[in-house]
Amino acid sequence: MAKKNDVRATVKMRSTAGTGYTYMTTKNRRNTPDRLVARKYDPTLRSVVEFREER
């Protein structure tokens, strides 16, 4: 039986606004080998900004 975390990796998404706010999420390494980019809410700025995957 395969391990639960074989394909899916936990990644940290950091705000590009420089506030230091982060989200933790998982991604499938086989389907998305590139770094993730998502527009999410940053509560320190109280607005939606771009978050990028940090390694």
C-alpha positions in Angstrom: 0.0 0.0 0.0 1.4 3.4 -0.9 2.0 6.1 1.6 -0.5 8.9 1.9 2.0 11.7 1.2 3.8 10.0 -1.8 2.4 12.3 -4.5 0.9 15.2 -2.6 3.4 17.6 -1.0 2.7 20.2 1.6 3.8 23.7 0.4 3.9 27.1 2.0 2.4 30.0 0.1 3.9 33.4 1.0 2.4 36.8 0.3 4.2 38.8 -2.4 3.1 42.1 -0.6 5.9 41.6 1.9 3.7 41.2 5.0 5.1 37.8 5.8 1.7 36.2 5.9 1.6 32.5 4.7 -0.9 29.8 3.8 -0.2 26.1 4.0 -1.7 23.9 1.2 -1.0 20.7 -0.6 -0.3 20.1 -4.3 0.0 17.1 -6.5 3.7 17.0 -7.7 2.9 15.0 -10.8 0.2 17.3 -12.1 1.8 20.6 -11.1 5.6 20.4 -11.0 5.9 24.2 -11.3 5.5 26.6 -8.4 1.9 27.5 -7.5 0.6 31.1 -7.7 -2.8 32.0 -6.3 -4.6 35.2 -5.4 -5.7 34.9 -1.8 -6.8 37.2 1.1 -4.0 38.8 3.1 -5.5 39.8 6.5 -2.7 42.2 7.4 -3.4 44.3 4.3 -7.1 43.5 4.3 -7.0 42.9 0.5 -6.5 40.1 -2.0 -2.9 39.8 -3.2 -0.8 37.2 -5.1 0.7 34.4 -3.1 3.6 32.3 -4.5 4.9 28.9 -3.4 8.0 29.0 -1.3 10.5 26.2 -1.2 
